[in-house]
Structure formats: C-alpha cells, structure tokens
Amino acid sequence: MNLVKSSQGLQLNTPGIGKTLVFTPNTEDDALILERAAKEGYYYPLMALKHLSALSTGLTGKTNVFIPNINDYKTNSFQQVVVFVPGIVATVERRPDDVLAITRLDLSDEYKSIARGSQQKPGVYSVTKDGDAVKVVFRNNGRITSKDDRNLVISDTSYMDPEAAAKEAVKRLETLLGGTAALKCDFDLFYSPLGSKLKGMRNYNSVVVSKTYGFSGLLADAMEQSNNKNGVVWASERGGSVVLTQALISLAAKNISFQKQNHIVKMCWATSDPKPAFQAAIQMGMTADKNLLRSNSHIKAALSATIGNAQRAADKRDPYSWDDYGRELANGTMATNTVIGIGVLAGGAATGSPLLATMGTVTGTLGALQFAYNRIKSNMGGR
C-alpha cells in the first residue's frame, strides 16, 4: 500500500477511486513510519493503513468512527471525526471539497520502535551461548526455529535492545523453562521494544493495553506458523504476559487449533491477569503450565487462581491435580484468606451464613486450609 505525494498532502487511497484521503503535512512523518513498517511485513501497521484507506468509501457504516460532537458535525463545513484503528487513533476532517484529511495521527509506541532501526525490531530472535557471550540473531522470516520441543521466551517490554532481553532471559532460564533448557541455553526470544514496563492495575487487563497490539500481532503470527511443530513452550517473563495473552486471544478468535501439537503456555511473574490466557490456551487445545493461574501475585489474581485451579483439578484431562491443589494450600502458595472465601463460594453459601461464621473462626490455621480444600474438592466433584 503506497502513499502518493499530491498537492493536498500524502494521498493514501488510489487516485480517482472513492473519496480522496490525505495525510496533512503535520502527520506525514508518522504516515511514512506506518508505510515503511507495513512494507516490512508488520501486521498491525498494514491493518491500520487498510482501515484508514477504507474511509475512502465514506464515513457512514464504519464501526470504528466516533463523532465527538454530533451538532458541530452537522452544522460545520469542516466535519471532524475520530477513527480508531489497530494501535492508532486518527483525527479525520471532511472538508468542503469532500476531501478526507487526516489531521492528527497518534501512533502506539510499537510503531515508533519499528522506526528506530533493525537493531530494535520487534519479533523472534534465536539465542545461543557463544563461550561466555550470548549470541542473538534476528529471524527474518518471523518464525520460531523449525524444531519440535522448541522453547520461546516472551520477554518483558522494558528492554532497550534484544541483547539485553536475551541476557536477562538466560539468567532466568531455570525458572522460565526448567533446568534442562538452562543447561542447553538454546532458545528463541520474542522481543517487544516498548522501552517501558507494563505494571500496575491499568495493565492488569491485557485487552485494553493498546500500546502492545502491534507486538502481539507479530507473536500471534509466529505462533500460528508453528502449529506444525510439537511440544513448543511459550513462556512469558513479567510484562511479556500482556503480549502473550493478546496473541493467544487473537488466535482463539480465529479458531486456531493446537489440539495434537502439545504446545505449553507458561507465565513467570505475570503483570496481567493470567485467566484470559488460560482460557484461550485451553480453547485451542494447548496445555497450561500448573503454575499459570497464580503467576500474578495480585490479590485479584489469587482469588481467580483459587477458583480456576479448583476447576482444573476437577478436570481429569488437565495435568493439574487435586494433589497439586492440596500442596499449594498446605505450603501457603495460595493465600489462606482467599481460599477460605472461595471455599464458601464453592459451597454456594450466602454472605451471612453460619458456614461463613464457622470458617472465620479458623482462618489462618492448618485446619482451615484442610477444611477449605476438602470443601472445594467435594463441590468440584474431586476424588
């Protein structure tokens, strides 16, 4: 999709077809970033340009067009709307000559990182040890290494270059992927050069973190292309959980299946709610790591994990068992007060019930843990 220089600005759509759509001079630099990224095969910049180009058929009937002030829109000759497309927000004016002028273009951070150059490209890298050094090589085809049982780490978004992300992953390999992977030190890395950390409650719901949409689109492509390989492990580190979750949700929406490939999804120190990732992975036939639902330590995630892990234990197809659940209760992995609360909910008790009062008297004791465990197990049909 090429931009054409015209007297009115950079024209996006094909001249002579539909309404004329142009980027005004103040948005041309960002428009060129989008064009360059789209030509290099990046999914979201290409989709953004396609969405904007589609405006040449008119603004009506477009679900992503928002009119800020309907009265001004009807009475003024300069009719202004805001258009939401993947990873960007564009302000578009319909001018008296019926030209649609994009007067403001707010790019998500991943587009800016694409423009920084090849040393910081988002995507898949191969990582190996070369003596004491870490060797990091960008995979131009966007795919993971073509091997069964391949391990891939989705790095945190804070690293300024892929080498820094790889070095940190190497330090954490035993936790991320297990002892054998740490000894081999031969894995793939998915790098998202946002340049900042995704932390805090505003990032807990990964669906609303629009600044990583471009990265997750690339990861989703890599994952879809790998469904002819068996035993691939997708393990996110910290804020990489947001990118991984968005990719999994995208693939689940396309009804992609990994039913026979035994792919595994893991999260370590997740900054987002792991439950949507779990649900998407299960829908596609992937295997969820036993610790997935409690990979985020926030109390909301602990509450969700207690319910979710009970459901997992009751599912005989899931590797997570009632023994795992009992051990987590006994060693304090799941917060006692959260477990007690869910024990009541699992039994269908009302807030003011005698059961709640009884459980309140034993909170914090081993007896409370066992009581809650047996209660949930019984209600989930476990044996």
Summary of the structure (lengths in Angstrom):
residues: 383
radius of gyration: 24.7
end to end distance: 59.5
largest distance: 78.8
contacts: 1267
relative contact order: 0.08
helix: 45%
strand: 18%
